[in-house]
Amino acid sequence: FTFSLCTGILSDDHVLAAALWRNLFNKHCEDPRQLELLVEYVRKQMQYLDAINGEDLLLTGEVTWRPLVESNAQSILKPTSPAYNDEGL
């Protein structure tokens, strides 16, 4: 499961769609739009994770995932940086 999805994430959308179809849909997806939506969602989340500051992520351990459906799907915004107190916490 993990290897297949990792390969899909690192490959093109066709490979990712095949991995999602096998692993999440158990090879049964009657509506291809659902698979297309999930491919878009995974790509959007990966782009969002890439924009997160690694130090902030390590300090907070928190990720606020983007919604499945957005009114403006092109709005890949940089996540807000957390506020720290004087001790860096």
Distance bins in CASP14 RR format, pairs under 12 A and 6 or more apart:
PFRMAT RR
TARGET T0000
AUTHOR 0000-0000-0000
RMODE 2
METHOD distances of the structure
MODEL  1
1 7 0 0 0 0 0 1 0 0 0 0 0
1 8 0 0 0 0 0 1 0 0 0 0 0
1 19 0 0 0 0 1 0 0 0 0 0 0
1 20 0 0 0 0 0 1 0 0 0 0 0
1 22 0 0 0 0 1 0 0 0 0 0 0
1 23 1 0 1 0 0 0 0 0 0 0 0
1 24 0 0 0 0 1 0 0 0 0 0 0
1 26 0 0 0 0 0 1 0 0 0 0 0
2 8 0 0 0 0 0 1 0 0 0 0 0
2 9 0 0 0 0 0 1 0 0 0 0 0
2 19 0 0 0 0 0 1 0 0 0 0 0
2 23 0 0 0 0 1 0 0 0 0 0 0
3 9 0 0 0 0 0 1 0 0 0 0 0
3 10 0 0 0 0 0 1 0 0 0 0 0
3 19 0 0 0 0 1 0 0 0 0 0 0
3 22 0 0 0 0 0 1 0 0 0 0 0
3 23 0 0 0 0 0 1 0 0 0 0 0
4 10 0 0 0 0 0 1 0 0 0 0 0
4 11 0 0 0 0 0 1 0 0 0 0 0
4 15 0 0 0 0 1 0 0 0 0 0 0
4 16 0 0 0 0 1 0 0 0 0 0 0
4 17 0 0 0 0 0 1 0 0 0 0 0
4 18 0 0 0 0 1 0 0 0 0 0 0
4 19 1 0 1 0 0 0 0 0 0 0 0
4 20 0 0 0 0 1 0 0 0 0 0 0
4 21 0 0 0 0 0 1 0 0 0 0 0
4 22 1 0 0 1 0 0 0 0 0 0 0
4 23 1 0 1 0 0 0 0 0 0 0 0
4 24 0 0 0 0 0 1 0 0 0 0 0
5 11 0 0 0 0 0 1 0 0 0 0 0
5 15 0 0 0 0 0 1 0 0 0 0 0
5 16 1 0 0 1 0 0 0 0 0 0 0
5 17 0 0 0 0 0 1 0 0 0 0 0
5 18 0 0 0 0 0 1 0 0 0 0 0
5 19 1 0 1 0 0 0 0 0 0 0 0
5 20 1 0 0 1 0 0 0 0 0 0 0
5 21 0 0 0 0 0 1 0 0 0 0 0
5 22 0 0 0 0 1 0 0 0 0 0 0
5 23 1 0 0 1 0 0 0 0 0 0 0
5 24 0 0 0 0 1 0 0 0 0 0 0
5 38 0 0 0 0 0 1 0 0 0 0 0
5 39 0 0 0 0 0 1 0 0 0 0 0
5 42 0 0 0 0 1 0 0 0 0 0 0
5 46 0 0 0 0 0 1 0 0 0 0 0
6 15 0 0 0 0 0 1 0 0 0 0 0
6 16 0 0 0 0 0 1 0 0 0 0 0
6 19 0 0 0 0 1 0 0 0 0 0 0
6 23 0 0 0 0 0 1 0 0 0 0 0
6 42 0 0 0 0 0 1 0 0 0 0 0
6 46 0 0 0 0 0 1 0 0 0 0 0
7 14 0 0 0 0 0 1 0 0 0 0 0
7 15 1 0 0 1 0 0 0 0 0 0 0
7 16 0 0 0 0 1 0 0 0 0 0 0
7 18 0 0 0 0 1 0 0 0 0 0 0
7 19 1 0 0 1 0 0 0 0 0 0 0
7 20 0 0 0 0 0 1 0 0 0 0 0
7 22 0 0 0 0 0 1 0 0 0 0 0
7 23 0 0 0 0 0 1 0 0 0 0 0
8 14 0 0 0 0 1 0 0 0 0 0 0
8 15 1 0 1 0 0 0 0 0 0 0 0
8 16 1 0 1 0 0 0 0 0 0 0 0
8 17 0 0 0 0 1 0 0 0 0 0 0
8 18 1 0 0 1 0 0 0 0 0 0 0
8 19 1 0 1 0 0 0 0 0 0 0 0
8 20 0 0 0 0 1 0 0 0 0 0 0
8 21 0 0 0 0 0 1 0 0 0 0 0
8 22 0 0 0 0 0 1 0 0 0 0 0
8 23 0 0 0 0 0 1 0 0 0 0 0
8 39 0 0 0 0 1 0 0 0 0 0 0
8 42 0 0 0 0 1 0 0 0 0 0 0
8 43 0 0 0 0 0 1 0 0 0 0 0
8 46 0 0 0 0 0 1 0 0 0 0 0
9 15 0 0 0 0 1 0 0 0 0 0 0
9 16 1 0 0 1 0 0 0 0 0 0 0
9 17 0 0 0 0 0 1 0 0 0 0 0
9 19 0 0 0 0 1 0 0 0 0 0 0
9 20 0 0 0 0 0 1 0 0 0 0 0
9 23 0 0 0 0 0 1 0 0 0 0 0
9 39 0 0 0 0 0 1 0 0 0 0 0
9 41 0 0 0 0 0 1 0 0 0 0 0
9 42 1 0 0 1 0 0 0 0 0 0 0
9 43 0 0 0 0 1 0 0 0 0 0 0
9 45 0 0 0 0 1 0 0 0 0 0 0
9 46 1 0 0 1 0 0 0 0 0 0 0
9 47 0 0 0 0 0 1 0 0 0 0 0
9 49 0 0 0 0 0 1 0 0 0 0 0
9 50 0 0 0 0 0 1 0 0 0 0 0
10 16 0 0 0 0 1 0 0 0 0 0 0
10 19 0 0 0 0 0 1 0 0 0 0 0
10 42 0 0 0 0 0 1 0 0 0 0 0
10 43 0 0 0 0 0 1 0 0 0 0 0
10 46 0 0 0 0 1 0 0 0 0 0 0
11 17 0 0 0 0 0 1 0 0 0 0 0
11 18 0 0 0 0 1 0 0 0 0 0 0
11 19 0 0 0 0 1 0 0 0 0 0 0
11 20 0 0 0 0 0 1 0 0 0 0 0
11 39 0 0 0 0 0 1 0 0 0 0 0
11 42 0 0 0 0 0 1 0 0 0 0 0
11 43 0 0 0 0 0 1 0 0 0 0 0
12 18 0 0 0 0 0 1 0 0 0 0 0
12 19 0 0 0 0 0 1 0 0 0 0 0
12 39 0 0 0 0 0 1 0 0 0 0 0
12 43 0 0 0 0 0 1 0 0 0 0 0
13 19 0 0 0 0 0 1 0 0 0 0 0
13 20 0 0 0 0 0 1 0 0 0 0 0
13 21 0 0 0 0 0 1 0 0 0 0 0
13 35 0 0 0 0 0 1 0 0 0 0 0
13 36 0 0 0 0 1 0 0 0 0 0 0
13 38 0 0 0 0 0 1 0 0 0 0 0
13 39 1 0 1 0 0 0 0 0 0 0 0
13 40 0 0 0 0 1 0 0 0 0 0 0
13 41 0 0 0 0 0 1 0 0 0 0 0
13 42 0 0 0 0 1 0 0 0 0 0 0
13 43 1 0 0 1 0 0 0 0 0 0 0
13 46 0 0 0 0 0 1 0 0 0 0 0
14 20 0 0 0 0 0 1 0 0 0 0 0
14 21 0 0 0 0 0 1 0 0 0 0 0
14 35 0 0 0 0 0 1 0 0 0 0 0
14 36 0 0 0 0 0 1 0 0 0 0 0
14 39 0 0 0 0 1 0 0 0 0 0 0
15 21 0 0 0 0 0 1 0 0 0 0 0
15 22 0 0 0 0 0 1 0 0 0 0 0
15 39 0 0 0 0 0 1 0 0 0 0 0
15 42 0 0 0 0 0 1 0 0 0 0 0
16 22 0 0 0 0 0 1 0 0 0 0 0
16 23 0 0 0 0 0 1 0 0 0 0 0
16 24 0 0 0 0 0 1 0 0 0 0 0
16 35 0 0 0 0 1 0 0 0 0 0 0
16 36 0 0 0 0 0 1 0 0 0 0 0
16 38 0 0 0 0 1 0 0 0 0 0 0
16 39 1 0 1 0 0 0 0 0 0 0 0
16 40 0 0 0 0 0 1 0 0 0 0 0
16 41 0 0 0 0 0 1 0 0 0 0 0
16 42 1 0 0 1 0 0 0 0 0 0 0
16 43 1 0 0 1 0 0 0 0 0 0 0
16 45 0 0 0 0 0 1 0 0 0 0 0
16 46 0 0 0 0 1 0 0 0 0 0 0
17 23 0 0 0 0 0 1 0 0 0 0 0
17 24 0 0 0 0 0 1 0 0 0 0 0
17 25 0 0 0 0 1 0 0 0 0 0 0
17 29 0 0 0 0 1 0 0 0 0 0 0
17 32 0 0 0 0 1 0 0 0 0 0 0
17 33 0 0 0 0 0 1 0 0 0 0 0
17 34 0 0 0 0 0 1 0 0 0 0 0
17 35 1 0 1 0 0 0 0 0 0 0 0
17 36 1 0 0 1 0 0 0 0 0 0 0
17 37 0 0 0 0 0 1 0 0 0 0 0
17 38 0 0 0 0 1 0 0 0 0 0 0
17 39 1 0 1 0 0 0 0 0 0 0 0
17 40 0 0 0 0 0 1 0 0 0 0 0
17 41 0 0 0 0 0 1 0 0 0 0 0
17 42 0 0 0 0 1 0 0 0 0 0 0
17 43 0 0 0 0 0 1 0 0 0 0 0
18 24 0 0 0 0 0 1 0 0 0 0 0
18 25 0 0 0 0 0 1 0 0 0 0 0
18 27 0 0 0 0 1 0 0 0 0 0 0
18 29 0 0 0 0 0 1 0 0 0 0 0
18 35 0 0 0 0 1 0 0 0 0 0 0
18 39 0 0 0 0 0 1 0 0 0 0 0
19 25 0 0 0 0 0 1 0 0 0 0 0
19 27 0 0 0 0 0 1 0 0 0 0 0
19 35 0 0 0 0 0 1 0 0 0 0 0
19 38 0 0 0 0 0 1 0 0 0 0 0
19 39 0 0 0 0 1 0 0 0 0 0 0
19 42 0 0 0 0 1 0 0 0 0 0 0
20 26 0 0 0 0 0 1 0 0 0 0 0
20 27 0 0 0 0 0 1 0 0 0 0 0
20 29 0 0 0 0 1 0 0 0 0 0 0
20 32 0 0 0 0 0 1 0 0 0 0 0
20 34 0 0 0 0 1 0 0 0 0 0 0
20 35 1 0 0 1 0 0 0 0 0 0 0
20 36 0 0 0 0 0 1 0 0 0 0 0
20 37 0 0 0 0 0 1 0 0 0 0 0
20 38 1 0 1 0 0 0 0 0 0 0 0
20 39 1 0 0 1 0 0 0 0 0 0 0
20 40 0 0 0 0 0 1 0 0 0 0 0
20 41 0 0 0 0 1 0 0 0 0 0 0
20 42 1 0 0 1 0 0 0 0 0 0 0
20 43 0 0 0 0 0 1 0 0 0 0 0
21 27 1 0 0 1 0 0 0 0 0 0 0
21 28 0 0 0 0 1 0 0 0 0 0 0
21 29 1 0 1 0 0 0 0 0 0 0 0
21 30 0 0 0 0 0 1 0 0 0 0 0
21 31 0 0 0 0 0 1 0 0 0 0 0
21 32 0 0 0 0 1 0 0 0 0 0 0
21 34 0 0 0 0 0 1 0 0 0 0 0
21 35 1 0 1 0 0 0 0 0 0 0 0
21 36 0 0 0 0 0 1 0 0 0 0 0
21 38 0 0 0 0 1 0 0 0 0 0 0
21 39 0 0 0 0 1 0 0 0 0 0 0
22 28 0 0 0 0 0 1 0 0 0 0 0
22 29 0 0 0 0 0 1 0 0 0 0 0
22 35 0 0 0 0 0 1 0 0 0 0 0
23 29 0 0 0 0 0 1 0 0 0 0 0
23 35 0 0 0 0 0 1 0 0 0 0 0
23 38 0 0 0 0 0 1 0 0 0 0 0
23 42 0 0 0 0 0 1 0 0 0 0 0
24 34 0 0 0 0 1 0 0 0 0 0 0
24 35 0 0 0 0 1 0 0 0 0 0 0
24 37 0 0 0 0 0 1 0 0 0 0 0
24 38 1 0 0 1 0 0 0 0 0 0 0
24 39 0 0 0 0 0 1 0 0 0 0 0
24 41 0 0 0 0 0 1 0 0 0 0 0
24 42 0 0 0 0 1 0 0 0 0 0 0
25 31 0 0 0 0 0 1 0 0 0 0 0
25 32 0 0 0 0 0 1 0 0 0 0 0
25 34 1 0 0 1 0 0 0 0 0 0 0
25 35 1 0 0 1 0 0 0 0 0 0 0
25 36 0 0 0 0 0 1 0 0 0 0 0
25 37 0 0 0 0 0 1 0 0 0 0 0
25 38 0 0 0 0 1 0 0 0 0 0 0
25 39 0 0 0 0 0 1 0 0 0 0 0
27 35 0 0 0 0 0 1 0 0 0 0 0
28 34 0 0 0 0 0 1 0 0 0 0 0
28 35 0 0 0 0 0 1 0 0 0 0 0
29 35 1 0 1 0 0 0 0 0 0 0 0
29 36 0 0 0 0 1 0 0 0 0 0 0
29 37 0 0 0 0 0 1 0 0 0 0 0
29 38 0 0 0 0 1 0 0 0 0 0 0
29 39 0 0 0 0 0 1 0 0 0 0 0
31 37 0 0 0 0 1 0 0 0 0 0 0
31 38 0 0 0 0 0 1 0 0 0 0 0
32 38 0 0 0 0 0 1 0 0 0 0 0
32 39 0 0 0 0 0 1 0 0 0 0 0
33 39 0 0 0 0 0 1 0 0 0 0 0
33 40 0 0 0 0 0 1 0 0 0 0 0
33 69 0 0 0 0 0 1 0 0 0 0 0
34 40 0 0 0 0 0 1 0 0 0 0 0
34 41 0 0 0 0 0 1 0 0 0 0 0
34 68 0 0 0 0 0 1 0 0 0 0 0
34 69 0 0 0 0 0 1 0 0 0 0 0
35 41 0 0 0 0 0 1 0 0 0 0 0
35 42 0 0 0 0 0 1 0 0 0 0 0
36 42 0 0 0 0 0 1 0 0 0 0 0
36 43 0 0 0 0 0 1 0 0 0 0 0
37 43 0 0 0 0 0 1 0 0 0 0 0
37 44 0 0 0 0 0 1 0 0 0 0 0
37 67 0 0 0 0 0 1 0 0 0 0 0
37 68 1 0 0 1 0 0 0 0 0 0 0
37 69 1 0 0 1 0 0 0 0 0 0 0
37 70 0 0 0 0 0 1 0 0 0 0 0
37 73 0 0 0 0 0 1 0 0 0 0 0
38 44 0 0 0 0 0 1 0 0 0 0 0
38 45 0 0 0 0 0 1 0 0 0 0 0
38 68 0 0 0 0 1 0 0 0 0 0 0
38 69 0 0 0 0 0 1 0 0 0 0 0
39 45 0 0 0 0 0 1 0 0 0 0 0
39 46 0 0 0 0 0 1 0 0 0 0 0
40 46 0 0 0 0 0 1 0 0 0 0 0
40 47 0 0 0 0 0 1 0 0 0 0 0
40 66 0 0 0 0 0 1 0 0 0 0 0
40 67 0 0 0 0 0 1 0 0 0 0 0
40 68 0 0 0 0 1 0 0 0 0 0 0
40 69 0 0 0 0 1 0 0 0 0 0 0
40 70 0 0 0 0 0 1 0 0 0 0 0
40 73 1 0 0 1 0 0 0 0 0 0 0
40 74 0 0 0 0 0 1 0 0 0 0 0
40 76 0 0 0 0 0 1 0 0 0 0 0
41 47 0 0 0 0 0 1 0 0 0 0 0
41 48 0 0 0 0 0 1 0 0 0 0 0
41 65 0 0 0 0 1 0 0 0 0 0 0
41 66 0 0 0 0 1 0 0 0 0 0 0
41 67 0 0 0 0 1 0 0 0 0 0 0
41 68 1 0 1 0 0 0 0 0 0 0 0
41 69 0 0 0 0 1 0 0 0 0 0 0
41 70 0 0 0 0 1 0 0 0 0 0 0
41 73 0 0 0 0 0 1 0 0 0 0 0
42 48 0 0 0 0 0 1 0 0 0 0 0
42 49 0 0 0 0 0 1 0 0 0 0 0
42 65 0 0 0 0 0 1 0 0 0 0 0
42 66 0 0 0 0 0 1 0 0 0 0 0
42 68 0 0 0 0 0 1 0 0 0 0 0
43 49 0 0 0 0 0 1 0 0 0 0 0
43 50 0 0 0 0 0 1 0 0 0 0 0
43 66 0 0 0 0 0 1 0 0 0 0 0
43 73 0 0 0 0 0 1 0 0 0 0 0
43 76 0 0 0 0 1 0 0 0 0 0 0
44 50 0 0 0 0 0 1 0 0 0 0 0
44 51 0 0 0 0 0 1 0 0 0 0 0
44 65 0 0 0 0 1 0 0 0 0 0 0
44 66 1 0 1 0 0 0 0 0 0 0 0
44 67 0 0 0 0 1 0 0 0 0 0 0
44 68 0 0 0 0 1 0 0 0 0 0 0
44 69 0 0 0 0 0 1 0 0 0 0 0
44 70 0 0 0 0 1 0 0 0 0 0 0
44 72 0 0 0 0 0 1 0 0 0 0 0
44 73 1 0 0 1 0 0 0 0 0 0 0
44 74 0 0 0 0 0 1 0 0 0 0 0
44 75 0 0 0 0 1 0 0 0 0 0 0
44 76 1 0 0 1 0 0 0 0 0 0 0
44 77 0 0 0 0 0 1 0 0 0 0 0
45 51 0 0 0 0 0 1 0 0 0 0 0
45 52 0 0 0 0 0 1 0 0 0 0 0
45 63 0 0 0 0 1 0 0 0 0 0 0
45 64 0 0 0 0 0 1 0 0 0 0 0
45 65 1 0 0 1 0 0 0 0 0 0 0
45 66 1 0 0 1 0 0 0 0 0 0 0
45 67 0 0 0 0 0 1 0 0 0 0 0
45 68 0 0 0 0 1 0 0 0 0 0 0
45 70 0 0 0 0 0 1 0 0 0 0 0
45 76 0 0 0 0 0 1 0 0 0 0 0
45 79 0 0 0 0 0 1 0 0 0 0 0
46 52 0 0 0 0 0 1 0 0 0 0 0
46 63 0 0 0 0 0 1 0 0 0 0 0
46 65 0 0 0 0 0 1 0 0 0 0 0
46 66 0 0 0 0 0 1 0 0 0 0 0
46 76 0 0 0 0 0 1 0 0 0 0 0
47 66 0 0 0 0 1 0 0 0 0 0 0
47 73 0 0 0 0 0 1 0 0 0 0 0
47 74 0 0 0 0 0 1 0 0 0 0 0
47 75 0 0 0 0 0 1 0 0 0 0 0
47 76 1 0 1 0 0 0 0 0 0 0 0
47 77 0 0 0 0 0 1 0 0 0 0 0
47 78 0 0 0 0 0 1 0 0 0 0 0
47 79 0 0 0 0 0 1 0 0 0 0 0
48 57 0 0 0 0 0 1 0 0 0 0 0
48 63 0 0 0 0 1 0 0 0 0 0 0
48 64 0 0 0 0 1 0 0 0 0 0 0
48 65 1 0 0 1 0 0 0 0 0 0 0
48 66 1 0 1 0 0 0 0 0 0 0 0
48 67 0 0 0 0 0 1 0 0 0 0 0
48 70 0 0 0 0 0 1 0 0 0 0 0
48 75 0 0 0 0 0 1 0 0 0 0 0
48 76 1 0 0 1 0 0 0 0 0 0 0
48 77 0 0 0 0 1 0 0 0 0 0 0
48 78 0 0 0 0 1 0 0 0 0 0 0
48 79 1 0 0 1 0 0 0 0 0 0 0
48 80 0 0 0 0 0 1 0 0 0 0 0
49 56 0 0 0 0 0 1 0 0 0 0 0
49 57 0 0 0 0 1 0 0 0 0 0 0
49 63 1 0 0 1 0 0 0 0 0 0 0
49 64 0 0 0 0 0 1 0 0 0 0 0
49 65 0 0 0 0 1 0 0 0 0 0 0
49 66 0 0 0 0 1 0 0 0 0 0 0
49 76 0 0 0 0 0 1 0 0 0 0 0
49 78 0 0 0 0 0 1 0 0 0 0 0
49 79 0 0 0 0 1 0 0 0 0 0 0
50 57 0 0 0 0 0 1 0 0 0 0 0
50 76 0 0 0 0 1 0 0 0 0 0 0
50 78 0 0 0 0 0 1 0 0 0 0 0
50 79 0 0 0 0 0 1 0 0 0 0 0
51 57 0 0 0 0 0 1 0 0 0 0 0
51 63 0 0 0 0 0 1 0 0 0 0 0
51 66 0 0 0 0 0 1 0 0 0 0 0
51 76 1 0 0 1 0 0 0 0 0 0 0
51 77 1 0 0 1 0 0 0 0 0 0 0
51 78 1 0 1 0 0 0 0 0 0 0 0
51 79 1 0 0 1 0 0 0 0 0 0 0
51 80 0 0 0 0 0 1 0 0 0 0 0
51 81 0 0 0 0 0 1 0 0 0 0 0
52 58 0 0 0 0 0 1 0 0 0 0 0
52 59 0 0 0 0 0 1 0 0 0 0 0
52 60 0 0 0 0 1 0 0 0 0 0 0
52 61 0 0 0 0 1 0 0 0 0 0 0
52 62 0 0 0 0 1 0 0 0 0 0 0
52 63 1 0 0 1 0 0 0 0 0 0 0
52 64 0 0 0 0 1 0 0 0 0 0 0
52 65 0 0 0 0 0 1 0 0 0 0 0
52 66 0 0 0 0 0 1 0 0 0 0 0
52 77 0 0 0 0 0 1 0 0 0 0 0
52 78 0 0 0 0 1 0 0 0 0 0 0
52 79 1 0 1 0 0 0 0 0 0 0 0
52 80 0 0 0 0 0 1 0 0 0 0 0
52 81 0 0 0 0 1 0 0 0 0 0 0
52 82 0 0 0 0 0 1 0 0 0 0 0
53 59 0 0 0 0 1 0 0 0 0 0 0
53 60 0 0 0 0 1 0 0 0 0 0 0
53 61 0 0 0 0 0 1 0 0 0 0 0
53 63 0 0 0 0 0 1 0 0 0 0 0
53 78 0 0 0 0 1 0 0 0 0 0 0
53 79 1 0 0 1 0 0 0 0 0 0 0
53 80 0 0 0 0 0 1 0 0 0 0 0
53 81 1 0 0 1 0 0 0 0 0 0 0
53 82 0 0 0 0 1 0 0 0 0 0 0
53 84 0 0 0 0 0 1 0 0 0 0 0
54 60 0 0 0 0 1 0 0 0 0 0 0
54 61 0 0 0 0 1 0 0 0 0 0 0
54 63 0 0 0 0 0 1 0 0 0 0 0
54 79 0 0 0 0 0 1 0 0 0 0 0
54 81 0 0 0 0 0 1 0 0 0 0 0
54 82 0 0 0 0 0 1 0 0 0 0 0
55 61 0 0 0 0 0 1 0 0 0 0 0
55 81 0 0 0 0 1 0 0 0 0 0 0
55 82 0 0 0 0 0 1 0 0 0 0 0
55 84 0 0 0 0 0 1 0 0 0 0 0
55 88 0 0 0 0 0 1 0 0 0 0 0
56 62 0 0 0 0 1 0 0 0 0 0 0
56 63 0 0 0 0 0 1 0 0 0 0 0
56 64 0 0 0 0 0 1 0 0 0 0 0
56 78 0 0 0 0 0 1 0 0 0 0 0
56 79 0 0 0 0 1 0 0 0 0 0 0
56 80 0 0 0 0 1 0 0 0 0 0 0
56 81 1 0 1 0 0 0 0 0 0 0 0
56 82 1 0 1 0 0 0 0 0 0 0 0
56 83 0 0 0 0 0 1 0 0 0 0 0
56 84 0 0 0 0 1 0 0 0 0 0 0
56 88 0 0 0 0 0 1 0 0 0 0 0
57 63 1 0 0 1 0 0 0 0 0 0 0
57 64 0 0 0 0 0 1 0 0 0 0 0
57 79 0 0 0 0 1 0 0 0 0 0 0
57 81 0 0 0 0 0 1 0 0 0 0 0
57 82 0 0 0 0 1 0 0 0 0 0 0
58 82 0 0 0 0 0 1 0 0 0 0 0
59 81 0 0 0 0 0 1 0 0 0 0 0
59 82 1 0 0 1 0 0 0 0 0 0 0
59 83 0 0 0 0 0 1 0 0 0 0 0
59 84 1 0 0 1 0 0 0 0 0 0 0
59 85 0 0 0 0 0 1 0 0 0 0 0
59 87 0 0 0 0 0 1 0 0 0 0 0
59 88 1 0 0 1 0 0 0 0 0 0 0
59 89 1 0 0 1 0 0 0 0 0 0 0
60 79 0 0 0 0 0 1 0 0 0 0 0
60 80 0 0 0 0 0 1 0 0 0 0 0
60 81 0 0 0 0 1 0 0 0 0 0 0
60 82 1 0 1 0 0 0 0 0 0 0 0
60 83 0 0 0 0 0 1 0 0 0 0 0
60 84 0 0 0 0 1 0 0 0 0 0 0
60 88 0 0 0 0 0 1 0 0 0 0 0
60 89 0 0 0 0 1 0 0 0 0 0 0
61 82 0 0 0 0 1 0 0 0 0 0 0
62 79 0 0 0 0 0 1 0 0 0 0 0
62 80 0 0 0 0 0 1 0 0 0 0 0
62 81 0 0 0 0 0 1 0 0 0 0 0
62 82 1 0 0 1 0 0 0 0 0 0 0
63 79 0 0 0 0 1 0 0 0 0 0 0
63 82 0 0 0 0 0 1 0 0 0 0 0
64 77 0 0 0 0 0 1 0 0 0 0 0
64 79 1 0 0 1 0 0 0 0 0 0 0
64 80 0 0 0 0 1 0 0 0 0 0 0
64 82 0 0 0 0 0 1 0 0 0 0 0
65 79 0 0 0 0 0 1 0 0 0 0 0
66 72 0 0 0 0 0 1 0 0 0 0 0
66 73 0 0 0 0 1 0 0 0 0 0 0
66 75 0 0 0 0 1 0 0 0 0 0 0
66 76 0 0 0 0 1 0 0 0 0 0 0
66 77 0 0 0 0 1 0 0 0 0 0 0
66 79 0 0 0 0 1 0 0 0 0 0 0
67 73 0 0 0 0 0 1 0 0 0 0 0
67 75 0 0 0 0 0 1 0 0 0 0 0
70 76 0 0 0 0 1 0 0 0 0 0 0
70 77 0 0 0 0 0 1 0 0 0 0 0
82 88 0 0 0 0 0 1 0 0 0 0 0
82 89 0 0 0 0 1 0 0 0 0 0 0
83 89 0 0 0 0 0 1 0 0 0 0 0
END
